[in-house]
Amino acid sequence: MAAVSSPDRQPRVLFQRLDPDLPAPTRVRAGDAAADLPASEDTSVPAGGRALVPTGFAVAIPAGWAGLIVPRSGMALRDGVTVLNAPGLIDSGYRGELQVILHNTGAEDLLVTRGQRIAQLLVVEAPPLEFAVVDTLPPGPDDRGGQGFGSSGR
């Protein structure tokens, strides 16, 4: 079965179980934007350190879409653990196991247990784009120009 969009533009994301005993990634509530991803093995995330945690699932994201691995807010608040390269990007052509780089900002080691929800997969539209190098850029819709960090005030 191909990973294609349905007629109402809702993408169909296929998950392949690499570990038959883990619960499938799912949205906890009907209105949730992302699906929770589990850890497929116990992993220690050292205080101030990081660990690569496999999920036990591979995914097929439709062309024109991309997956973003984002942190779980509860883990961030409770344990000081986040996704190090948030968001982690999963391109539509990738078919390997989803793995999450967790970073422990806390003062104590954290044991992530098998089946624990460690991150979320958010699927977003990624239309094809053409990149072009030009000598000058056209003006933006406002007068911001090159003003960046802190330019909007506190």
Phi, psi and omega in degrees: 000130183278154175272096183231163176277143176281168182303331180273015176073011176277118182292148176253116182254121182264133175249136174253126178285119173263346178227106188293347184266355181273147175291144180295145174302137183207160170279133181289319179239153185304324183270003181296144182277335188229161178258134178289142178247135180267163169275138180267355178207156174296134181217134175269129176250107186294150176305128180072004184243193183219162177209146176268120186244118177286154182255344183082012180224142168252162187220149173240107179263134183297152175302142182088003179227162177218153176258139176242124175272116184238157182291162170264127185297325179297318177295322180295313182289311185287316189246351184070028183248135180221174174275121189299314182260038185297130352276145171284136184260128174246109179286157184296337180275352183283133180233009180278179179295137173288129177229148186238130175270106178268141178239126181262108179273356183282176182268355180233148175300150178237131175264116173272129184257151179306130180090347179293138177285121189246340183197180179230149174254116177252125181257125183233153178290137180224079184295154177297139181233153172253128177259134182222136175269130181232162179286322178220153179265148175290159179294152176279178183287351177225189183264025185294319181059231182267008180290130184232246186311122176077003186289342182266002179091186182263000000 
